Amino acid sequence: MVNSGLSPNKVAEIVFQAIRDNKFYILTDNHFIYKKIVKRRLNTILKAFEEDLTLK
């Protein structure tokens, strides 16, 4: 029994629609905390592209 969040059936609907739409990322919760975590991680990755990779 699900006490909170989406039901398994609703998650299945979201997943199958994403597959039909050829989406790589499937989000079943768009809570702002998750967006903040993903944004922080992406910024860290983007900063790595700016680093000087030459040997010193």
C-alpha positions as CSV (number, residue, x, y, z in Angstrom):
1,M,0.0,0.0,0.0
2,V,1.3,3.4,-0.9
3,N,1.1,5.9,1.9
4,S,2.5,8.9,0.0
5,G,3.7,9.7,-3.5
6,L,2.4,8.3,-6.7
7,S,0.8,5.0,-7.1
8,P,2.7,2.2,-8.9
9,N,0.1,2.4,-11.7
10,K,0.7,6.2,-12.2
11,V,4.5,5.7,-12.2
12,A,4.0,3.0,-14.8
13,E,1.9,5.4,-17.0
14,I,4.7,8.0,-16.7
15,V,7.4,5.5,-17.5
16,F,5.6,4.0,-20.5
17,Q,4.8,7.4,-21.9
18,A,8.4,8.5,-21.6
19,I,9.5,5.4,-23.4
20,R,7.0,6.1,-26.2
21,D,8.3,9.7,-26.4
22,N,11.9,8.4,-26.4
23,K,12.8,10.3,-23.3
24,F,16.1,9.3,-21.6
25,Y,15.3,10.9,-18.2
26,I,12.1,9.9,-16.5
27,L,11.1,12.0,-13.6
28,T,8.2,10.9,-11.4
29,D,8.7,13.8,-8.9
30,N,9.5,17.3,-9.8
31,H,10.0,18.5,-6.3
32,F,12.2,21.6,-6.1
33,I,14.7,19.9,-3.8
34,Y,15.5,17.4,-6.6
35,K,15.9,20.1,-9.1
36,K,18.3,21.9,-6.7
37,I,20.4,18.7,-6.3
38,V,20.6,18.1,-10.1
39,K,21.5,21.7,-10.8
40,R,24.3,21.6,-8.2
41,R,25.7,18.3,-9.8
42,L,25.4,19.7,-13.3
43,N,27.3,22.9,-12.3
44,T,30.1,20.8,-10.9
45,I,30.3,18.8,-14.1
46,L,30.3,22.0,-16.2
47,K,33.1,23.5,-14.1
48,A,35.2,20.4,-14.9
49,F,35.2,21.5,-18.5
50,E,36.7,24.8,-17.6
51,E,39.7,23.3,-15.7
52,D,43.1,23.3,-17.2
53,L,43.8,19.7,-18.1
54,T,47.4,20.2,-19.2
55,L,50.1,18.6,-17.1
56,K,52.0,21.1,-15.0
